[in-house]
């Protein structure tokens, strides 16, 4: 092997190993990445947007009061700690950094601005669907509990 081949192999190995040499995926590194994400997407902003969307379910004259009370009494720092702990538990450093990069981009900020509208559209339908499914499941369980086999077993 000549020197060029050896140098090329060393460079190839270093380049191939670069992802492994990146930030280690430890709870501490995840916590640091989550904190950086929450600087881009502050919990207080998300909670305020959520309060605004929820307020739309109230009469117009009560909306501002609702938003003010929610902003005053919902503990953004407490919710931020919960969000950070959950991110550390469920996401890798790379995934958290990808979220930060996305939500820090113009497209990500646009998505975040529209997320409340999106959520407002789907949550009522999701609640209705879960309620419907629970009613069907309860009816099925009731029907299964009233089968002749069960009556014969009880005797």
C-alpha positions in Angstrom: 0.0 0.0 0.0 1.3 3.4 -0.8 0.9 6.5 1.4 -1.9 7.9 -0.7 -4.0 4.8 -0.2 -3.4 4.8 3.5 -4.3 8.5 3.9 -7.4 7.9 1.8 -8.4 5.0 4.0 -7.9 7.0 7.1 -9.9 9.9 5.8 -12.7 7.5 4.7 -12.8 5.9 8.1 -12.9 9.3 9.8 -15.7 10.6 7.6 -17.7 7.4 8.0 -17.3 7.6 11.8 -18.2 11.3 12.0 -21.9 10.6 12.9 -20.7 8.4 15.8 -18.3 11.1 16.9 -21.2 13.6 17.0 -23.0 14.5 20.2 -23.4 11.4 22.3 -27.0 10.4 23.0 -27.1 10.7 26.8 -29.8 12.0 29.0 -27.7 15.1 29.7 -27.2 15.7 25.9 -30.9 15.2 25.4 -31.7 17.7 28.1 -29.4 20.3 26.6 -31.0 19.7 23.1 -34.5 19.9 24.6 -33.6 23.2 26.3 -32.4 24.6 23.0 -35.6 23.4 21.3 -37.7 25.1 24.0 -35.8 28.4 23.3 -37.0 28.2 19.7 -40.5 27.0 20.7 -41.2 28.5 24.1 -43.9 26.7 26.2 -45.4 30.1 27.1 -46.1 30.8 23.4 -47.6 27.4 22.8 -49.8 27.7 25.9 -51.0 31.2 24.9 -51.9 30.0 21.4 -53.7 27.0 22.9 -55.7 29.3 25.2 -56.6 31.5 22.2 -57.9 28.5 20.3 -59.8 27.1 23.2 -61.3 30.5 23.9 -63.1 30.3 20.5 -65.4 27.8 22.2 -66.7 30.6 24.5 -69.0 33.5 23.7 -67.0 36.4 22.3 -67.5 38.5 25.4 -65.8 35.9 27.6 -62.8 35.0 25.4 -60.4 37.7 26.6 -61.2 36.9 30.2 -60.5 33.2 29.6 -57.2 33.9 27.8 -56.1 36.2 30.6 -57.0 33.7 33.3 -55.3 30.8 31.5 -52.2 32.9 30.8 -52.1 33.9 34.5 -52.8 30.5 36.1 -51.2 27.9 33.8 -47.7 27.4 35.0 -45.6 27.7 31.8 -42.4 26.8 33.6 -44.0 23.7 35.1 -45.3 22.6 31.7 -41.9 23.3 30.1 -40.3 21.0 32.7 -42.8 18.3 31.8 -42.2 18.8 28.1 -38.4 18.7 28.6 -38.6 15.6 30.7 -40.8 13.9 28.1 -38.5 14.8 25.3 -35.5 13.5 27.1 -37.4 10.2 27.8 -38.7 9.6 24.3 -36.5 11.4 21.7 -32.8 11.0 20.8 -30.5 14.0 20.6 -30.7 13.9 16.8 -34.5 13.9 16.8 -34.7 16.8 19.2 -32.2 18.7 17.1 -34.3 17.9 14.0 -37.3 19.4 15.8 -35.4 22.5 16.7 -34.0 22.9 13.2 -37.5 22.5 11.7 -39.3 24.8 14.0 -36.5 27.3 13.8 -37.0 27.4 10.0 -39.5 29.7 8.3 -41.6 26.7 7.3 -41.5 25.3 10.9 -42.6 28.7 12.3 -45.5 28.7 9.8 -46.5 25.2 10.8 -46.3 26.2 14.5 -48.5 29.2 13.8 -51.1 26.9 12.1 -50.9 24.1 14.6 -53.6 25.5 16.8 -56.0 25.7 13.9 -55.1 22.2 12.9 -55.6 20.9 16.4 -58.9 22.8 16.8 -60.1 21.0 13.7 -59.2 17.5 14.7 -59.7 17.4 18.5 -63.6 17.6 18.4 -63.7 14.9 15.8 -61.3 12.7 17.8 -63.3 13.2 21.0 -66.5 12.3 19.1 -64.9 9.2 17.5 -63.5 8.0 20.9 -67.0 8.5 22.5 -68.6 6.6 19.7 -66.1 3.7 19.9 -66.5 3.6 23.7 -70.3 3.4 23.4 -70.0 0.5 20.8 -67.4 -1.3 23.0 -69.7 -0.9 26.1 -72.7 -2.2 24.1 -70.6 -5.2 22.9 -69.4 -6.0 26.4 -72.9 -5.8 27.7 -74.1 -8.1 24.9 -71.3 -10.6 25.6 -72.1 -10.5 29.4 -75.7 -11.4 28.6 -75.0 -14.5 26.5 -76.7 -17.8 27.3 -73.3 -19.4 28.0 -72.7 -17.1 30.9 -76.2 -17.7 32.3 -75.6 -21.5 32.2 -72.2 -21.2 33.8 -73.7 -19.2 36.7 -76.2 -22.0 37.4 
